[in-house]
Amino acid sequence: MKTLFLAKVLLLLPSLLFVSLVFMIVLGIISSIFGFGDEFYYGPFCLMCKIILGLTAVTFFFLILPDIKMIFNIHKNVTSKEE
């Protein structure tokens, strides 16, 4: 159970960040080919990169959320032992 969580953190997080980085690089290359200037890179490009990284973080959180719930499994309907 915890090994699956560690595997997701050690394998899934770097791969998601790598895909996001490659997507941002391709976006930067395409915008450079079309001749966008410095004001594009300081404005909309920066905003798009923040949105991409934010979506990556949200995606990763929702992918590991079931594992976090299994680690901190709280049974609400469990009766306590009376001795």
DSSP file (Angstrom, degrees, kcal/mol; ACC not computed):
  #  RESIDUE AA STRUCTURE BP1 BP2  ACC     N-H-->O    O-->H-N    N-H-->O    O-->H-N    TCO  KAPPA ALPHA  PHI   PSI    X-CA   Y-CA   Z-CA
    1    1 A M     >        0   0    0      0, 0.0     4,-1.3     0, 0.0    70,-0.1   0.000 360.0 360.0 360.0 -50.5    0.0    0.0    0.0
    2    2 A K  H  >  +     0   0    0      1,-0.2     4,-2.4     2,-0.2     5,-0.2   0.792 360.0  59.5 -74.3 -26.6    2.7    2.5    1.0
    3    3 A T  H  > S+     0   0    0      2,-0.2     4,-2.5     1,-0.2    -1,-0.2   0.873 103.3  51.5 -68.9 -34.7    5.0    1.1   -1.8
    4    4 A L  H  > S+     0   0    0      2,-0.2     4,-2.2     1,-0.2    -1,-0.2   0.898 110.1  49.7 -65.6 -39.6    2.4    2.1   -4.4
    5    5 A F  H  X S+     0   0    0     -4,-1.3     4,-2.2     2,-0.2    -2,-0.2   0.930 112.7  46.4 -63.4 -45.5    2.2    5.6   -2.9
    6    6 A L  H  X S+     0   0    0     -4,-2.4     4,-3.0     1,-0.2     5,-0.2   0.879 110.6  53.2 -65.6 -37.4    6.0    5.8   -3.0
    7    7 A A  H  X>S+     0   0    0     -4,-2.5     4,-2.2     2,-0.2     5,-0.8   0.901 109.6  48.5 -64.5 -39.4    6.1    4.5   -6.6
    8    8 A K  I  X>S+     0   0    0     -4,-2.2     5,-1.4     3,-0.2     4,-1.1   0.914 114.9  45.0 -65.5 -41.1    3.6    7.2   -7.6
    9    9 A V  I  <5S+     0   0    0     -4,-2.2     4,-0.2     3,-0.2    -2,-0.2   0.914 119.7  40.3 -69.1 -41.6    5.6    9.9   -5.9
   10   10 A L  I  <5S+     0   0    0     -4,-3.0    -2,-0.2    -5,-0.2    -1,-0.2   0.741 132.2  21.3 -82.6 -22.8    8.9    8.7   -7.3
   11   11 A L  I  X5S+     0   0    0     -4,-2.2     4,-1.4    -5,-0.2    -3,-0.2   0.786 124.2  44.8-111.0 -43.3    7.8    7.8  -10.8
   12   12 A L  I  X<S+     0   0    0     -4,-1.1     4,-2.6    -5,-0.8     5,-0.2   0.908 109.6  53.1 -75.0 -42.2    4.6    9.6  -11.6
   13   13 A L  H  ><S+     0   0    0     -5,-1.4     4,-2.4    -4,-0.2     5,-0.2   0.943 111.4  44.6 -62.4 -49.4    5.6   13.1  -10.3
   14   14 A P  H  > S+     0   0    0      0, 0.0     4,-2.3     0, 0.0    -1,-0.2   0.894 114.2  50.5 -62.9 -36.0    8.8   13.4  -12.3
   15   15 A S  H  X S+     0   0    0     -4,-1.4     4,-2.4     2,-0.2    -2,-0.2   0.910 110.8  48.4 -68.7 -39.5    7.1   12.0  -15.4
   16   16 A L  H  X S+     0   0    0     -4,-2.6     4,-2.1     2,-0.2    -1,-0.2   0.907 113.2  47.9 -63.4 -41.3    4.2   14.6  -15.1
   17   17 A L  H  X S+     0   0    0     -4,-2.4     4,-2.3    -5,-0.2    -2,-0.2   0.877 110.8  51.8 -67.0 -36.5    6.7   17.4  -14.6
   18   18 A F  H  X S+     0   0    0     -4,-2.3     4,-2.6     2,-0.2    -2,-0.2   0.927 110.0  48.0 -65.1 -45.0    8.8   16.2  -17.6
   19   19 A V  H  X S+     0   0    0     -4,-2.4     4,-2.3     1,-0.2    -2,-0.2   0.897 112.4  49.9 -62.8 -39.9    5.7   16.2  -19.8
   20   20 A S  H  X S+     0   0    0     -4,-2.1     4,-2.2     2,-0.2    -1,-0.2   0.909 111.1  49.2 -64.5 -41.5    4.7   19.7  -18.6
   21   21 A L  H  X S+     0   0    0     -4,-2.3     4,-2.4     2,-0.2    -2,-0.2   0.915 111.0  48.9 -64.9 -43.5    8.2   20.9  -19.3
   22   22 A V  H  X S+     0   0    0     -4,-2.6     4,-2.6     1,-0.2    -1,-0.2   0.904 110.6  51.6 -62.7 -40.8    8.3   19.5  -22.8
   23   23 A F  H  X S+     0   0    0     -4,-2.3     4,-2.2     1,-0.2    -1,-0.2   0.905 111.0  47.5 -62.3 -41.4    4.9   21.0  -23.5
   24   24 A M  H  X S+     0   0    0     -4,-2.2     4,-2.3     2,-0.2    -2,-0.2   0.874 111.1  51.4 -68.2 -36.5    6.2   24.5  -22.3
   25   25 A I  H  X S+     0   0    0     -4,-2.4     4,-2.6     2,-0.2    -2,-0.2   0.933 110.9  47.5 -64.5 -45.2    9.3   24.1  -24.4
   26   26 A V  H  X S+     0   0    0     -4,-2.6     4,-2.6     1,-0.2     5,-0.2   0.907 111.4  51.3 -62.5 -41.2    7.3   23.3  -27.5
   27   27 A L  H  X S+     0   0    0     -4,-2.2     4,-2.1     1,-0.2    -1,-0.2   0.899 111.3  48.0 -61.8 -40.9    5.0   26.2  -26.8
   28   28 A G  H  X S+     0   0    0     -4,-2.3     4,-1.8     2,-0.2    -2,-0.2   0.883 111.6  49.5 -67.0 -39.1    8.0   28.5  -26.5
   29   29 A I  H  X S+     0   0    0     -4,-2.6     4,-2.4     2,-0.2    -2,-0.2   0.923 111.6  48.5 -66.1 -43.5    9.5   27.2  -29.7
   30   30 A I  H  X S+     0   0    0     -4,-2.6     4,-1.9     1,-0.2    -2,-0.2   0.909 112.1  48.6 -64.0 -41.3    6.3   27.7  -31.6
   31   31 A S  H  <>S+     0   0    0     -4,-2.1     5,-2.3    -5,-0.2     4,-0.2   0.840 111.2  51.0 -68.8 -30.7    5.9   31.2  -30.2
   32   32 A S  H ><5S+     0   0    0     -4,-1.8     3,-0.9     3,-0.2    -2,-0.2   0.878 107.5  52.9 -70.8 -37.4    9.5   32.0  -31.2
   33   33 A I  H 3<5S+     0   0    0     -4,-2.4    -2,-0.2     1,-0.2    -1,-0.2   0.900 108.0  50.7 -63.4 -40.2    8.9   30.7  -34.7
   34   34 A F  T 3<5S-     0   0    0     -4,-1.9    -1,-0.2    -5,-0.2    -2,-0.2   0.490 118.0-115.8 -78.5  -2.2    5.9   33.0  -35.1
   35   35 A G  T < 5 +     0   0    0     -3,-0.9    -3,-0.2    -4,-0.2     2,-0.1   0.780  48.3 171.1  80.0  29.0    8.0   36.0  -33.9
   36   36 A F      < -     0   0    0     -5,-2.3    -1,-0.2     1,-0.1    -2,-0.0  -0.491  24.8-135.8 -70.3 144.8    6.4   36.9  -30.6
   37   37 A G    >>  -     0   0    0     -2,-0.1     4,-1.3     1,-0.0     3,-0.8  -0.008  31.3 -76.6 -91.6-165.8    8.4   39.5  -28.7
   38   38 A D  H 3> S+     0   0    0      1,-0.2     4,-2.1     2,-0.2     5,-0.2   0.827 123.7  62.6 -64.6 -33.6    9.5   40.0  -25.1
   39   39 A E  H 3> S+     0   0    0      1,-0.2     4,-0.7     2,-0.2    -1,-0.2   0.793 102.1  52.3 -67.2 -24.9    6.1   41.3  -24.1
   40   40 A F  H <4>S+     0   0    0     -3,-0.8     5,-2.5     2,-0.2     6,-0.5   0.908 109.9  47.7 -72.1 -41.8    4.6   37.9  -25.0
   41   41 A Y  H  <5S+     0   0    0     -4,-1.3     5,-0.4     1,-0.2    -2,-0.2   0.826 114.5  45.8 -70.3 -30.2    7.1   36.0  -22.9
   42   42 A Y  H  <5S+     0   0    0     -4,-2.1    -1,-0.2     3,-0.1    -2,-0.2   0.630 126.5  25.2 -85.3 -13.3    6.6   38.2  -19.9
   43   43 A G  T  X5S+     0   0    0     -4,-0.7     4,-2.0    -3,-0.3    -3,-0.2   0.634 128.6  13.1-113.3 -94.0    2.8   38.2  -20.1
   44   44 A P  H  >5S+     0   0    0      0, 0.0     4,-2.8     0, 0.0     5,-0.2   0.851 124.3  54.3 -63.5 -37.1    0.7   35.4  -21.7
   45   45 A F  H  ><S+     0   0    0     -5,-2.5     4,-2.2     2,-0.2    -4,-0.2   0.923 110.1  47.1 -64.0 -42.7    3.5   32.8  -21.9
   46   46 A C  H  > S+     0   0    0     -6,-0.5     4,-2.0    -5,-0.4    -1,-0.2   0.897 112.8  49.8 -64.0 -40.5    4.3   33.1  -18.2
   47   47 A L  H  X S+     0   0    0     -4,-2.0     4,-2.2     2,-0.2    -2,-0.2   0.910 110.0  50.3 -65.0 -42.6    0.6   32.9  -17.4
   48   48 A M  H  X S+     0   0    0     -4,-2.8     4,-2.5     1,-0.2    -2,-0.2   0.895 109.8  51.0 -63.1 -39.3    0.2   29.8  -19.6
   49   49 A C  H  X S+     0   0    0     -4,-2.2     4,-2.4     2,-0.2    -1,-0.2   0.888 109.4  50.2 -66.2 -38.2    3.2   28.1  -17.9
   50   50 A K  H  X S+     0   0    0     -4,-2.0     4,-2.3     2,-0.2    -1,-0.2   0.896 111.2  49.0 -64.6 -39.9    1.7   28.8  -14.5
   51   51 A I  H  X S+     0   0    0     -4,-2.2     4,-2.6     2,-0.2    -2,-0.2   0.910 110.8  50.4 -66.1 -41.6   -1.6   27.3  -15.6
   52   52 A I  H  X S+     0   0    0     -4,-2.5     4,-2.0     1,-0.2    -2,-0.2   0.928 113.1  45.2 -62.5 -45.4    0.1   24.2  -17.0
   53   53 A L  H  X S+     0   0    0     -4,-2.4     4,-2.1     2,-0.2    -1,-0.2   0.867 112.3  52.3 -68.0 -35.0    2.1   23.7  -13.8
   54   54 A G  H  X S+     0   0    0     -4,-2.3     4,-2.4     2,-0.2    -2,-0.2   0.916 109.6  48.2 -65.0 -43.3   -1.0   24.3  -11.7
   55   55 A L  H  X S+     0   0    0     -4,-2.6     4,-2.5     1,-0.2    -2,-0.2   0.861 110.2  53.2 -64.8 -34.9   -3.0   21.7  -13.6
   56   56 A T  H  X S+     0   0    0     -4,-2.0     4,-2.4     2,-0.2    -2,-0.2   0.915 109.9  47.4 -64.2 -43.0   -0.1   19.3  -13.2
   57   57 A A  H  X S+     0   0    0     -4,-2.1     4,-2.3     2,-0.2    -2,-0.2   0.909 113.3  47.6 -65.2 -42.2   -0.1   19.8   -9.5
   58   58 A V  H  X S+     0   0    0     -4,-2.4     4,-2.3     2,-0.2    -2,-0.2   0.910 112.3  50.2 -65.4 -42.0   -3.9   19.3   -9.3
   59   59 A T  H  X S+     0   0    0     -4,-2.5     4,-1.6     1,-0.2    -2,-0.2   0.923 111.7  47.8 -61.4 -45.2   -3.7   16.2  -11.5
   60   60 A F  H  X S+     0   0    0     -4,-2.4     4,-1.7     1,-0.2    -1,-0.2   0.902 110.4  52.2 -64.1 -40.5   -1.0   14.7   -9.3
   61   61 A F  H  X S+     0   0    0     -4,-2.3     4,-1.1     1,-0.2    -1,-0.2   0.926 110.9  46.4 -61.8 -44.7   -2.9   15.5   -6.1
   62   62 A F  H  < S+     0   0    0     -4,-2.3    -1,-0.2     1,-0.2    -2,-0.2   0.761 109.9  55.4 -71.8 -22.9   -6.0   13.7   -7.4
   63   63 A L  H  < S+     0   0    0     -4,-1.6     4,-0.3    -5,-0.2    -1,-0.2   0.827 115.7  36.4 -75.8 -31.3   -4.0   10.7   -8.6
   64   64 A I  H  X S+     0   0    0     -4,-1.7     4,-2.1    -3,-0.2     3,-0.2   0.525  92.6  91.9 -97.7  -5.2   -2.5   10.2   -5.1
   65   65 A L  H  X S+     0   0    0     -4,-1.1     4,-2.3     1,-0.2     5,-0.2   0.897  84.2  51.6 -57.8 -44.2   -5.6   11.1   -3.1
   66   66 A P  H  > S+     0   0    0      0, 0.0     4,-1.9     0, 0.0    -1,-0.2   0.882 110.3  50.3 -60.7 -35.4   -6.9    7.5   -2.9
   67   67 A D  H  > S+     0   0    0     -4,-0.3     4,-1.9    -3,-0.2    -2,-0.2   0.885 109.4  50.1 -68.9 -37.2   -3.5    6.3   -1.6
   68   68 A I  H  X S+     0   0    0     -4,-2.1     4,-2.3     1,-0.2    -1,-0.2   0.903 110.0  50.9 -65.5 -40.2   -3.5    9.0    1.0
   69   69 A K  H  < S+     0   0    0     -4,-2.3    -2,-0.2     1,-0.2    -1,-0.2   0.872 109.8  50.4 -65.2 -35.8   -7.0    8.0    2.1
   70   70 A M  H >< S+     0   0    0     -4,-1.9     3,-0.8    -5,-0.2    -1,-0.2   0.862 110.2  49.6 -70.3 -34.2   -5.9    4.4    2.3
   71   71 A I  H 3< S+     0   0    0     -4,-1.9     2,-0.4     1,-0.3    -2,-0.2   0.931 119.0  37.6 -68.6 -44.6   -2.9    5.3    4.5
   72   72 A F  T 3< S+     0   0    0     -4,-2.3     2,-0.5    -5,-0.1    -1,-0.3  -0.376  84.2 171.0-101.6  52.9   -5.0    7.4    6.9
   73   73 A N    <   -     0   0    0     -3,-0.8     2,-0.6    -2,-0.4    -3,-0.1  -0.515  11.3-170.1 -70.6 117.1   -8.0    5.1    6.8
   74   74 A I        -     0   0    0     -2,-0.5     2,-0.7    -5,-0.2    -2,-0.1  -0.946  10.7-152.0-113.7 117.2  -10.4    6.3    9.4
   75   75 A H    >   -     0   0    0     -2,-0.6     3,-0.5     1,-0.2    -2,-0.0  -0.800  10.6-174.5 -90.6 117.9  -13.4    4.0   10.2
   76   76 A K  T 3  S+     0   0    0     -2,-0.7    -1,-0.2     1,-0.2     0, 0.0   0.782  80.8  48.4 -82.4 -27.2  -16.3    6.1   11.4
   77   77 A N  T 3  S+     0   0    0      2,-0.1     2,-0.4     0, 0.0    -1,-0.2   0.126  80.1 121.1-102.6  20.8  -18.6    3.2   12.3
   78   78 A V    <   -     0   0    0     -3,-0.5     2,-0.3     1,-0.0    -3,-0.0  -0.700  57.1-135.6 -87.0 132.9  -16.1    1.1   14.3
   79   79 A T        -     0   0    0     -2,-0.4     2,-0.2     1,-0.1    -2,-0.1  -0.618  21.0-118.4 -86.2 147.5  -17.1    0.3   17.9
   80   80 A S        -     0   0    0     -2,-0.3     2,-0.4     1,-0.1    -1,-0.1  -0.509  28.3-104.4 -84.8 153.9  -14.5    0.7   20.5
   81   81 A K        -     0   0    0     -2,-0.2     2,-0.6     2,-0.0    -1,-0.1  -0.620  30.5-154.8 -78.1 130.0  -13.3   -2.2   22.7
   82   82 A E              0   0    0     -2,-0.4    -1,-0.0     1,-0.1    -3,-0.0  -0.924 360.0 360.0-108.1 122.2  -14.7   -2.1   26.2
   83   83 A E              0   0    0     -2,-0.6    -1,-0.1     0, 0.0    -2,-0.0   0.404 360.0 360.0-110.4 360.0  -12.7   -4.0   28.8
